[in-house]
Amino acid sequence: MVFGLGGLLPFIALTTLALVAPTLAHCDWLLVLAHYAAVIVSFVGALHWGYAVKEGAQGRDAWLRYGWSVLPALIAVIALQLPTPSGLRLDALMILSALRVDQWIDQRRQISEWMRSLRLLLTVIVAALLVVASYA
């Protein structure tokens, strides 16, 4: 839980900097945020690679799990090629989509309630911050 909530700090700090001091220290804070978001979007997808390996996924389930695990990273790369505001919005959409896919997958597996709640909280905050920052 600590690491999950700690992962919000860069989103909060970079969004704040983008809104308040967009060129402080000659740095494009929106671009830094876009790169951090790409890493996190990739991470959220990559979790499923680990789950698939751990569970020994086979057949159709393996195709779904491994296939899904790489899609967020591919979308994140596309987002980095777009104008930064559009890329941030695409990352927000991907974060929300990843939550929905996780909820669908969770119907078949037992995920602890605290993890489910944490994931929802983190997703809503991150998506909101990315959308807010995209209008900076």
N, CA and C atoms as an extended XYZ file, in Angstrom:
408
Properties=species:S:1:pos:R:3:atomname:S:1:resname:S:1:resid:I:1 pbc="F F F"
N         0.828       -1.186        0.000 N   MET     1
C         0.000        0.000        0.000 CA  MET     1
C         0.873        1.251        0.000 C   MET     1
N         1.951        1.209        0.794 N   VAL     2
C         2.857        2.361        0.887 CA  VAL     2
C         3.467        2.667       -0.475 C   VAL     2
N         3.924        1.631       -1.179 N   PHE     3
C         4.547        1.848       -2.482 CA  PHE     3
C         3.529        2.345       -3.508 C   PHE     3
N         2.329        1.825       -3.451 N   GLY     4
C         1.280        2.286       -4.361 CA  GLY     4
C         0.975        3.758       -4.157 C   GLY     4
N         0.751        4.139       -2.904 N   LEU     5
C         0.467        5.545       -2.611 CA  LEU     5
C         1.692        6.425       -2.899 C   LEU     5
N         2.874        5.886       -2.628 N   GLY     6
C         4.096        6.631       -2.931 CA  GLY     6
C         4.242        6.897       -4.419 C   GLY     6
N         3.731        5.994       -5.240 N   GLY     7
C         3.781        6.188       -6.683 CA  GLY     7
C         2.931        7.342       -7.167 C   GLY     7
N         2.028        7.827       -6.315 N   LEU     8
C         1.229        9.002       -6.662 CA  LEU     8
C         2.044       10.291       -6.558 C   LEU     8
N         3.066       10.289       -5.717 N   LEU     9
C         3.822       11.525       -5.479 CA  LEU     9
C         4.373       12.156       -6.755 C   LEU     9
N         5.004       11.395       -7.652 N   PRO    10
C         5.459       12.029       -8.894 CA  PRO    10
C         4.308       12.596       -9.728 C   PRO    10
N         3.170       11.904       -9.764 N   PHE    11
C         2.030       12.427      -10.509 CA  PHE    11
C         1.558       13.751       -9.907 C   PHE    11
N         1.479       13.806       -8.594 N   ILE    12
C         1.031       15.021       -7.912 CA  ILE    12
C         2.042       16.144       -8.107 C   ILE    12
N         3.310       15.856       -7.876 N   ALA    13
C         4.347       16.880       -7.986 CA  ALA    13
C         4.474       17.404       -9.415 C   ALA    13
N         4.500       16.506      -10.382 N   LEU    14
C         4.684       16.931      -11.770 CA  LEU    14
C         3.468       17.678      -12.304 C   LEU    14
N         2.280       17.260      -11.918 N   THR    15
C         1.070       17.995      -12.320 CA  THR    15
C         1.083       19.379      -11.703 C   THR    15
N         1.442       19.469      -10.440 N   THR    16
C         1.522       20.768       -9.762 CA  THR    16
C         2.547       21.674      -10.444 C   THR    16
N         3.727       21.136      -10.711 N   LEU    17
C         4.758       21.925      -11.390 CA  LEU    17
C         4.295       22.376      -12.776 C   LEU    17
N         3.626       21.503      -13.500 N   ALA    18
C         3.145       21.850      -14.834 CA  ALA    18
C         2.126       22.983      -14.785 C   ALA    18
N         1.339       23.012      -13.726 N   LEU    19
C         0.318       24.052      -13.586 CA  LEU    19
C         0.891       25.362      -13.052 C   LEU    19
N         1.830       25.263      -12.113 N   VAL    20
C         2.320       26.448      -11.399 CA  VAL    20
C         3.584       27.034      -12.018 C   VAL    20
N         4.507       26.182      -12.417 N   ALA    21
C         5.802       26.652      -12.921 CA  ALA    21
C         6.258       25.756      -14.070 C   ALA    21
N         5.568       25.851      -15.217 N   PRO    22
C         5.805       24.894      -16.300 CA  PRO    22
C         7.232       24.863      -16.863 C   PRO    22
N         7.989       25.913      -16.664 N   THR    23
C         9.360       25.924      -17.204 CA  THR    23
C        10.405       26.131      -16.118 C   THR    23
N        10.066       25.849      -14.895 N   LEU    24
C        11.015       25.972      -13.801 CA  LEU    24
C        12.249       25.117      -14.083 C   LEU    24
N        13.409       25.680      -13.904 N   ALA    25
C        14.687       24.996      -14.138 CA  ALA    25
C        14.799       24.525      -15.594 C   ALA    25
N        14.151       25.262      -16.494 N   HIS    26
C        14.222       24.968      -17.932 CA  HIS    26
C        13.782       23.545      -18.254 C   HIS    26
N        12.841       23.035      -17.491 N   CYS    27
C        12.373       21.663      -17.676 CA  CYS    27
C        10.909       21.694      -18.118 C   CYS    27
N        10.563       20.878      -19.073 N   ASP    28
C         9.180       20.750      -19.518 CA  ASP    28
C         8.509       19.692      -18.645 C   ASP    28
N         7.847       20.154      -17.585 N   TRP    29
C         7.278       19.239      -16.596 CA  TRP    29
C         6.201       18.344      -17.175 C   TRP    29
N         5.459       18.853      -18.167 N   LEU    30
C         4.453       18.000      -18.807 CA  LEU    30
C         5.110       16.818      -19.522 C   LEU    30
N         6.235       17.087      -20.155 N   LEU    31
C         6.939       16.008      -20.844 CA  LEU    31
C         7.491       14.986      -19.846 C   LEU    31
N         7.988       15.470      -18.731 N   VAL    32
C         8.467       14.552      -17.681 CA  VAL    32
C         7.294       13.704      -17.176 C   VAL    32
N         6.153       14.337      -16.969 N   LEU    33
C         4.953       13.612      -16.539 CA  LEU    33
C         4.549       12.570      -17.581 C   LEU    33
N         4.614       12.932      -18.845 N   ALA    34
C         4.251       11.992      -19.910 CA  ALA    34
C         5.156       10.760      -19.880 C   ALA    34
N         6.432       10.963      -19.631 N   HIS    35
C         7.359        9.829      -19.568 CA  HIS    35
C         7.090        8.960      -18.328 C   HIS    35
N         6.834        9.601      -17.204 N   TYR    36
C         6.519        8.825      -15.994 CA  TYR    36
C         5.224        8.040      -16.193 C   TYR    36
N         4.230        8.681      -16.796 N   ALA    37
C         2.957        7.998      -17.050 CA  ALA    37
C         3.169        6.789      -17.962 C   ALA    37
N         4.037        6.929      -18.956 N   ALA    38
C         4.312        5.811      -19.866 CA  ALA    38
C         4.917        4.629      -19.105 C   ALA    38
N         5.781        4.923      -18.171 N   VAL    39
C         6.382        3.858      -17.362 CA  VAL    39
C         5.313        3.154      -16.530 C   VAL    39
N         4.449        3.927      -15.909 N   ILE    40
C         3.415        3.340      -15.047 CA  ILE    40
C         2.388        2.569      -15.873 C   ILE    40
N         1.992        3.114      -17.012 N   VAL    41
C         1.055        2.393      -17.886 CA  VAL    41
C         1.671        1.055      -18.293 C   VAL    41
N         2.947        1.065      -18.635 N   SER    42
C         3.639       -0.178      -19.005 CA  SER    42
C         3.668       -1.153      -17.835 C   SER    42
N         3.919       -0.642      -16.646 N   PHE    43
C         3.970       -1.474      -15.444 CA  PHE    43
C         2.624       -2.151      -15.179 C   PHE    43
N         1.554       -1.394      -15.317 N   VAL    44
C         0.218       -1.934      -15.058 CA  VAL    44
C        -0.075       -3.102      -16.000 C   VAL    44
N         0.352       -2.980      -17.239 N   GLY    45
C         0.175       -4.093      -18.166 CA  GLY    45
C         1.085       -5.256      -17.835 C   GLY    45
N         2.325       -4.946      -17.509 N   ALA    46
C         3.321       -5.994      -17.249 CA  ALA    46
C         2.956       -6.864      -16.057 C   ALA    46
N         2.159       -6.360      -15.155 N   LEU    47
C         1.712       -7.186      -14.034 CA  LEU    47
C         1.093       -8.491      -14.533 C   LEU    47
N         0.377       -8.402      -15.639 N   HIS    48
C        -0.314       -9.588      -16.150 CA  HIS    48
C         0.644      -10.612      -16.737 C   HIS    48
N         1.789      -10.170      -17.210 N   TRP    49
C         2.808      -11.125      -17.664 CA  TRP    49
C         3.234      -11.965      -16.459 C   TRP    49
N         3.484      -11.265      -15.346 N   GLY    50
C         3.879      -11.971      -14.123 CA  GLY    50
C         2.799      -12.909      -13.621 C   GLY    50
N         1.543      -12.459      -13.658 N   TYR    51
C         0.447      -13.324      -13.227 CA  TYR    51
C         0.355      -14.556      -14.119 C   TYR    51
N         0.498      -14.353      -15.420 N   ALA    52
C         0.394      -15.474      -16.363 CA  ALA    52
C         1.508      -16.483      -16.129 C   ALA    52
N         2.716      -16.001      -15.893 N   VAL    53
C         3.838      -16.904      -15.628 CA  VAL    53
C         3.587      -17.670      -14.336 C   VAL    53
N         3.195      -16.933      -13.288 N   LYS    54
C         2.978      -17.556      -11.978 CA  LYS    54
C         1.882      -18.616      -12.037 C   LYS    54
N         0.823      -18.321      -12.783 N   GLU    55
C        -0.309      -19.247      -12.853 CA  GLU    55
C        -0.122      -20.326      -13.910 C   GLU    55
N         0.950      -20.246      -14.677 N   GLY    56
C         1.172      -21.230      -15.733 CA  GLY    56
C         0.095      -21.184      -16.805 C   GLY    56
N        -0.282      -19.966      -17.188 N   ALA    57
C        -1.359      -19.789      -18.169 CA  ALA    57
C        -1.063      -20.569      -19.446 C   ALA    57
N        -2.113      -21.190      -19.981 N   GLN    58
C        -1.979      -21.976      -21.206 CA  GLN    58
C        -3.162      -21.709      -22.114 C   GLN    58
N        -2.980      -22.037      -23.379 N   GLY    59
C        -4.075      -21.937      -24.335 CA  GLY    59
C        -4.598      -20.532      -24.489 C   GLY    59
N        -5.911      -20.430      -24.558 N   ARG    60
C        -6.584      -19.140      -24.763 CA  ARG    60
C        -6.253      -18.155      -23.643 C   ARG    60
N        -6.218      -18.661      -22.408 N   ASP    61
C        -5.907      -17.795      -21.272 CA  ASP    61
C        -4.505      -17.189      -21.415 C   ASP    61
N        -3.555      -17.970      -21.881 N   ALA    62
C        -2.189      -17.465      -22.072 CA  ALA    62
C        -2.173      -16.369      -23.136 C   ALA    62
N        -2.879      -16.609      -24.240 N   TRP    63
C        -2.930      -15.592      -25.294 CA  TRP    63
C        -3.541      -14.294      -24.768 C   TRP    63
N        -4.608      -14.405      -24.004 N   LEU    64
C        -5.242      -13.205      -23.450 CA  LEU    64
C        -4.323      -12.491      -22.456 C   LEU    64
N        -3.743      -13.238      -21.532 N   ARG    65
C        -2.924      -12.626      -20.483 CA  ARG    65
C        -1.634      -12.015      -21.035 C   ARG    65
N        -0.905      -12.781      -21.843 N   TYR    66
C         0.347      -12.256      -22.399 CA  TYR    66
C         0.060      -11.144      -23.404 C   TYR    66
N        -0.978      -11.333      -24.195 N   GLY    67
C        -1.353      -10.299      -25.165 CA  GLY    67
C        -1.709       -8.990      -24.486 C   GLY    67
N        -2.540       -9.097      -23.457 N   TRP    68
C        -2.917       -7.882      -22.728 CA  TRP    68
C        -1.707       -7.260      -22.050 C   TRP    68
N        -0.800       -8.053      -21.557 N   SER    69
C         0.325       -7.519      -20.787 CA  SER    69
C         1.207       -6.579      -21.594 C   SER    69
N         1.272       -6.746      -22.901 N   VAL    70
C         2.125       -5.876      -23.714 CA  VAL    70
C         1.367       -4.705      -24.333 C   VAL    70
N         0.071       -4.795      -24.412 N   LEU    71
C        -0.712       -3.732      -25.045 CA  LEU    71
C        -0.545       -2.363      -24.375 C   LEU    71
N        -0.622       -2.255      -23.050 N   PRO    72
C        -0.444       -0.933      -22.437 CA  PRO    72
C         0.908       -0.293      -22.779 C   PRO    72
N         1.970       -1.080      -22.833 N   ALA    73
C         3.278       -0.517      -23.185 CA  ALA    73
C         3.267        0.024      -24.615 C   ALA    73
N         2.642       -0.701      -25.515 N   LEU    74
C         2.556       -0.221      -26.895 CA  LEU    74
C         1.751        1.068      -26.989 C   LEU    74
N         0.664        1.137      -26.247 N   ILE    75
C        -0.150        2.360      -26.230 CA  ILE    75
C         0.645        3.513      -25.610 C   ILE    75
N         1.410        3.223      -24.564 N   ALA    76
C         2.223        4.268      -23.914 CA  ALA    76
C         3.262        4.838      -24.881 C   ALA    76
N         3.853        3.991      -25.711 N   VAL    77
C         4.817        4.470      -26.709 CA  VAL    77
C         4.113        5.367      -27.721 C   VAL    77
N         2.934        4.966      -28.150 N   ILE    78
C         2.158        5.814      -29.065 CA  ILE    78
C         1.848        7.149      -28.406 C   ILE    78
N         1.460        7.115      -27.130 N   ALA    79
C         1.140        8.350      -26.399 CA  ALA    79
C         2.329        9.302      -26.377 C   ALA    79
N         3.530        8.765      -26.270 N   LEU    80
C         4.724        9.621      -26.255 CA  LEU    80
C         4.996       10.261      -27.615 C   LEU    80
N         4.424        9.721      -28.673 N   GLN    81
C         4.627       10.285      -30.006 CA  GLN    81
C         3.615       11.389      -30.327 C   GLN    81
N         2.562       11.461      -29.557 N   LEU    82
C         1.519       12.465      -29.765 CA  LEU    82
C         1.919       13.787      -29.129 C   LEU    82
N         1.248       14.875      -29.494 N   PRO    83
C         1.447       16.109      -28.723 CA  PRO    83
C         1.170       15.788      -27.245 C   PRO    83
N         1.975       16.343      -26.368 N   THR    84
C         1.939       15.959      -24.956 CA  THR    84
C         0.538       15.960      -24.350 C   THR    84
N        -0.282       17.008      -24.545 N   PRO    85
C        -1.629       16.957      -23.940 CA  PRO    85
C        -2.448       15.757      -24.406 C   PRO    85
N        -2.388       15.463      -25.692 N   SER    86
C        -3.126       14.296      -26.214 CA  SER    86
C        -2.556       12.992      -25.662 C   SER    86
N        -1.246       12.921      -25.553 N   GLY    87
C        -0.612       11.730      -24.993 CA  GLY    87
C        -1.005       11.492      -23.550 C   GLY    87
N        -1.088       12.564      -22.779 N   LEU    88
C        -1.504       12.435      -21.378 CA  LEU    88
C        -2.937       11.913      -21.282 C   LEU    88
N        -3.792       12.409      -22.171 N   ARG    89
C        -5.184       11.936      -22.169 CA  ARG    89
C        -5.266       10.468      -22.587 C   ARG    89
N        -4.446       10.072      -23.548 N   LEU    90
C        -4.417        8.671      -23.959 CA  LEU    90
C        -3.927        7.787      -22.807 C   LEU    90
N        -2.917        8.247      -22.082 N   ASP    91
C        -2.447        7.492      -20.914 CA  ASP    91
C        -3.543        7.378      -19.859 C   ASP    91
N        -4.298        8.463      -19.648 N   ALA    92
C        -5.408        8.411      -18.690 CA  ALA    92
C        -6.436        7.374      -19.125 C   ALA    92
N        -6.747        7.354      -20.404 N   LEU    93
C        -7.697        6.373      -20.932 CA  LEU    93
C        -7.153        4.956      -20.769 C   LEU    93
N        -5.862        4.786      -20.986 N   MET    94
C        -5.254        3.455      -20.858 CA  MET    94
C        -5.267        2.992      -19.405 C   MET    94
N        -4.984        3.898      -18.479 N   ILE    95
C        -5.015        3.551      -17.043 CA  ILE    95
C        -6.428        3.108      -16.643 C   ILE    95
N        -7.429        3.840      -17.120 N   LEU    96
C        -8.815        3.472      -16.819 CA  LEU    96
C        -9.182        2.147      -17.484 C   LEU    96
N        -8.746        1.956      -18.717 N   SER    97
C        -9.022        0.699      -19.424 CA  SER    97
C        -8.368       -0.480      -18.710 C   SER    97
N        -7.147       -0.271      -18.233 N   ALA    98
C        -6.441       -1.334      -17.515 CA  ALA    98
C        -7.194       -1.730      -16.251 C   ALA    98
N        -7.760       -0.758      -15.573 N   LEU    99
C        -8.564       -1.073      -14.389 CA  LEU    99
C        -9.757       -1.941      -14.787 C   LEU    99
N       -10.406       -1.573      -15.865 N   ARG   100
C       -11.582       -2.337      -16.299 CA  ARG   100
C       -11.198       -3.776      -16.666 C   ARG   100
N       -10.082       -3.919      -17.384 N   VAL   101
C        -9.617       -5.267      -17.733 CA  VAL   101
C        -9.288       -6.043      -16.460 C   VAL   101
N        -8.618       -5.393      -15.514 N   ASP   102
C        -8.290       -6.065      -14.251 CA  ASP   102
C        -9.549       -6.498      -13.514 C   ASP   102
N       -10.583       -5.651      -13.543 N   GLN   103
C       -11.838       -6.025      -12.881 CA  GLN   103
C       -12.466       -7.226      -13.567 C   GLN   103
N       -12.388       -7.282      -14.888 N   TRP   104
C       -12.919       -8.416      -15.643 CA  TRP   104
C       -12.150       -9.689      -15.289 C   TRP   104
N       -10.838       -9.583      -15.262 N   ILE   105
C       -10.005      -10.740      -14.914 CA  ILE   105
C       -10.248      -11.151      -13.469 C   ILE   105
N       -10.453      -10.183      -12.587 N   ASP   106
C       -10.659      -10.447      -11.166 CA  ASP   106
C       -11.938      -11.236      -10.907 C   ASP   106
N       -12.870      -11.228      -11.840 N   GLN   107
C       -14.096      -11.998      -11.656 CA  GLN   107
C       -13.797      -13.486      -11.555 C   GLN   107
N       -12.689      -13.907      -12.136 N   ARG   108
C       -12.324      -15.322      -12.124 CA  ARG   108
C       -11.335      -15.662      -11.020 C   ARG   108
N       -10.752      -14.683      -10.398 N   ARG   109
C        -9.729      -14.931       -9.373 CA  ARG   109
C       -10.041      -14.088       -8.136 C   ARG   109
N        -9.555      -14.526       -7.029 N   GLN   110
C        -9.776      -13.772       -5.798 CA  GLN   110
C        -8.620      -12.797       -5.557 C   GLN   110
N        -8.917      -11.530       -5.633 N   ILE   111
C        -7.952      -10.480       -5.307 CA  ILE   111
C        -8.424       -9.877       -3.985 C   ILE   111
N        -7.494       -9.613       -3.099 N   SER   112
C        -7.884       -9.109       -1.781 CA  SER   112
C        -8.607       -7.764       -1.907 C   SER   112
N        -9.501       -7.531       -0.987 N   GLU   113
C       -10.310       -6.314       -1.005 CA  GLU   113
C        -9.440       -5.063       -0.892 C   GLU   113
N        -8.395       -5.103       -0.056 N   TRP   114
C        -7.548       -3.915        0.089 CA  TRP   114
C        -6.843       -3.594       -1.221 C   TRP   114
N        -6.438       -4.624       -1.977 N   MET   115
C        -5.770       -4.397       -3.260 CA  MET   115
C        -6.751       -3.845       -4.285 C   MET   115
N        -7.949       -4.386       -4.286 N   ARG   116
C        -8.992       -3.902       -5.203 CA  ARG   116
C        -9.308       -2.431       -4.919 C   ARG   116
N        -9.434       -2.093       -3.657 N   SER   117
C        -9.723       -0.708       -3.272 CA  SER   117
C        -8.564        0.220       -3.604 C   SER   117
N        -7.354       -0.233       -3.323 N   LEU   118
C        -6.174        0.566       -3.616 CA  LEU   118
C        -6.056        0.820       -5.111 C   LEU   118
N        -6.261       -0.204       -5.897 N   ARG   119
C        -6.152       -0.060       -7.357 CA  ARG   119
C        -7.165        0.945       -7.880 C   ARG   119
N        -8.391        0.886       -7.382 N   LEU   120
C        -9.425        1.835       -7.790 CA  LEU   120
C        -9.017        3.253       -7.419 C   LEU   120
N        -8.576        3.451       -6.190 N   LEU   121
C        -8.156        4.775       -5.722 CA  LEU   121
C        -7.008        5.330       -6.569 C   LEU   121
N        -5.968        4.523       -6.771 N   LEU   122
C        -4.813        4.965       -7.544 CA  LEU   122
C        -5.213        5.303       -8.978 C   LEU   122
N        -6.047        4.478       -9.563 N   THR   123
C        -6.467        4.699      -10.950 CA  THR   123
C        -7.232        5.999      -11.108 C   THR   123
N        -8.180        6.244      -10.230 N   VAL   124
C        -8.991        7.460      -10.323 CA  VAL   124
C        -8.117        8.696      -10.144 C   VAL   124
N        -7.228        8.671       -9.174 N   ILE   125
C        -6.361        9.837       -8.924 CA  ILE   125
C        -5.411       10.066      -10.093 C   ILE   125
N        -4.773        9.010      -10.560 N   VAL   126
C        -3.816        9.155      -11.669 CA  VAL   126
C        -4.527        9.649      -12.929 C   VAL   126
N        -5.642        9.058      -13.274 N   ALA   127
C        -6.367        9.481      -14.479 CA  ALA   127
C        -6.787       10.944      -14.368 C   ALA   127
N        -7.292       11.338      -13.205 N   ALA   128
C        -7.708       12.734      -13.004 CA  ALA   128
C        -6.516       13.688      -13.129 C   ALA   128
N        -5.398       13.331      -12.519 N   LEU   129
C        -4.217       14.192      -12.607 CA  LEU   129
C        -3.705       14.313      -14.041 C   LEU   129
N        -3.717       13.218      -14.775 N   LEU   130
C        -3.262       13.280      -16.164 CA  LEU   130
C        -4.178       14.168      -17.013 C   LEU   130
N        -5.473       14.074      -16.799 N   VAL   131
C        -6.400       14.911      -17.554 CA  VAL   131
C        -6.223       16.375      -17.161 C   VAL   131
N        -6.115       16.671      -15.879 N   VAL   132
C        -5.895       18.045      -15.423 CA  VAL   132
C        -4.607       18.600      -16.025 C   VAL   132
N        -3.544       17.818      -15.942 N   ALA   133
C        -2.247       18.260      -16.477 CA  ALA   133
C        -2.316       18.492      -17.978 C   ALA   133
N        -3.123       17.716      -18.668 N   SER   134
C        -3.203       17.854      -20.131 CA  SER   134
C        -3.771       19.211      -20.553 C   SER   134
N        -4.402       19.908      -19.634 N   TYR   135
C        -4.939       21.237      -19.920 CA  TYR   135
C        -4.052       22.358      -19.383 C   TYR   135
N        -2.886       22.003      -18.861 N   ALA   136
C        -1.985       23.027      -18.303 CA  ALA   136
C        -1.392       23.878      -19.413 C   ALA   136
